[in-house]
């Protein structure tokens, strides 16, 4: 049985990835600090190494004790962490870094690997912890992967766009599920045709395993759902999955501002992006990646009834106020 080491592995993407690897016949070990509940604590094929991934000694020890053939780095947020990991796991069959579609520094449509420029990253940005530097830090992590591959490490990168599914602690997708559950009329910013490519968490897990097994060292692979939905389409797909019939009520920036009494804008709504964001997934598909359809993935996602850690989106009172004003 092949051994996989998942750095992270208990919350969202990592949690689904562990299941995907187990289904693929891997013995899995988690490396994390143990600050979150371990859903695999009683699984006979899932081990746990407690440690801080920012410590080179911890990574070296994990490499020696676990002897993994595959390492998946779910929680590398700084390029220095990627460089440290690729050194510690230089002898593995595959090191896969989970990057982000935010690594791209251009509004190309669609964004393509090896073609669309990545965000630059200064030395200051590389160690900054603000949201503004997330994309540059992920891009520099990609460059660290490329450097490691040039040195002989079978290191690769997976770039997901916004991820949704069960156990999503961000609350972005759950906001729209809650709106559809609670309302017959759902307020959607703009005209409903805004596009921000989404990806089901199961499709990310499948992508990581596919890249680990079939990918080429030094390459990055985009991952997004095979079908790109508008924001209105996302809401309608959620409604279909829940067996609900809802009316989409659209409102532009001026209407939102005036109807809410000031301050509410389209960007206050989760998954809204004023500029279309689409990732090409042809390169990943060529490896044999087989994604779930959005309908099937959304059907699974809406079954989750847990509480996200975050509560994004406009306040209920603001939504009520806008809908009432639009009716007059």
RANORKA-V859750 format. One record per residue. N is the residue number from 1. SS is DSSP state (H for helix, E for strand, C for the rest). BURIAL is I if it has 24 or more other ideal C-beta (glycine too) atoms within 12 Angstrom, else O. Layout:
n;ss;burial
N;SS;BURIAL
N;SS;BURIAL
//
This chain:
n;ss;burial
1;C;O
2;C;I
3;E;I
4;E;I
5;E;I
6;E;I
7;E;I
8;C;I
9;C;I
10;C;I
11;C;I
12;C;I
13;H;I
14;H;I
15;H;I
16;H;I
17;H;I
18;H;I
19;H;I
20;H;I
21;H;I
22;H;I
23;H;O
24;C;O
25;C;O
26;C;I
27;E;I
28;E;I
29;E;I
30;E;I
31;E;I
32;E;I
33;C;O
34;C;O
35;C;O
36;C;O
37;C;O
38;C;I
39;C;O
40;C;I
41;C;O
42;C;O
43;C;O
44;C;O
45;C;O
46;E;I
47;E;I
48;E;I
49;E;I
50;E;O
51;C;I
52;C;O
53;C;I
54;C;I
55;C;O
56;H;O
57;H;O
58;H;I
59;H;I
60;H;O
61;H;O
62;H;I
63;H;I
64;H;O
65;H;O
66;H;I
67;C;O
68;C;I
69;C;I
70;E;I
71;E;I
72;E;I
73;E;I
74;C;I
75;C;I
76;C;I
77;C;I
78;C;I
79;H;I
80;H;I
81;H;I
82;H;I
83;H;I
84;H;I
85;H;I
86;H;I
87;H;I
88;H;I
89;C;I
90;C;I
91;C;O
92;C;I
93;C;I
94;E;I
95;E;I
96;E;I
97;E;I
98;E;I
99;C;I
100;C;I
101;H;I
102;H;I
103;H;I
104;E;I
105;C;O
106;C;O
107;C;O
108;C;O
109;C;O
110;C;I
111;E;I
112;C;I
113;C;I
114;C;O
115;C;O
116;C;I
117;C;O
118;E;I
119;C;I
120;C;O
121;C;I
122;C;O
123;H;O
124;H;O
125;H;I
126;H;I
127;C;O
128;C;O
129;C;O
130;C;O
131;H;O
132;H;O
133;H;I
134;H;I
135;H;I
136;H;I
137;H;I
138;H;I
139;H;I
140;H;I
141;H;I
142;H;I
143;H;I
144;H;I
145;H;I
146;H;I
147;H;I
148;H;I
149;H;I
150;H;O
151;C;O
152;C;O
153;C;I
154;C;I
155;E;I
156;E;I
157;E;I
158;E;I
159;E;I
160;E;I
161;C;I
162;E;I
163;E;I
164;E;I
165;C;I
166;C;I
167;C;I
168;C;I
169;C;I
170;C;I
171;C;I
172;H;I
173;H;I
174;H;I
175;H;I
176;H;I
177;H;I
178;H;I
179;H;I
180;H;I
181;H;O
182;H;O
183;C;I
184;C;O
185;E;I
186;E;I
187;E;I
188;E;I
189;E;I
190;E;I
191;C;O
192;C;I
193;C;O
194;C;I
195;E;I
196;E;I
197;C;I
198;E;I
199;E;I
200;E;I
201;H;I
202;H;I
203;H;I
204;H;I
205;H;I
206;H;I
207;H;I
208;H;I
209;H;I
210;H;I
211;H;I
212;H;I
213;H;I
214;H;I
215;C;I
216;C;I
217;C;I
218;C;I
219;C;I
220;E;I
221;E;I
222;E;I
223;E;I
224;C;I
225;C;I
226;C;I
227;C;I
228;C;I
229;C;I
230;E;I
231;H;I
232;H;I
233;H;I
234;H;I
235;H;I
236;H;I
237;H;I
238;H;I
239;H;I
240;H;O
241;H;I
242;H;I
243;C;O
244;C;I
245;C;O
246;C;I
247;E;O
248;E;I
249;E;I
250;E;I
251;E;I
252;C;I
253;H;I
254;H;O
255;H;I
256;H;I
257;H;O
258;H;O
259;H;I
260;H;I
261;C;O
262;C;O
263;C;O
264;C;I
265;C;I
266;H;I
267;H;O
268;H;I
269;C;I
270;C;I
271;C;I
272;C;I
273;C;I
274;C;O
275;C;O
276;C;O
277;E;I
278;C;I
279;E;I
280;C;I
281;C;I
282;H;O
283;H;I
284;H;I
285;H;I
286;C;O
287;C;I
288;C;O
289;C;I
290;C;O
291;C;I
292;C;I
293;C;O
294;H;I
295;H;I
296;H;O
297;H;I
298;H;I
299;H;I
300;H;I
301;H;I
302;C;I
303;C;O
304;C;I
305;C;O
306;C;O
307;C;O
308;C;I
309;C;O
310;C;O
311;C;O
312;C;I
313;C;I
314;C;I
315;C;O
316;H;O
317;H;O
318;H;I
319;H;I
320;H;O
321;H;I
322;H;I
323;H;I
324;H;O
325;H;O
326;H;O
327;H;O
328;C;O
//
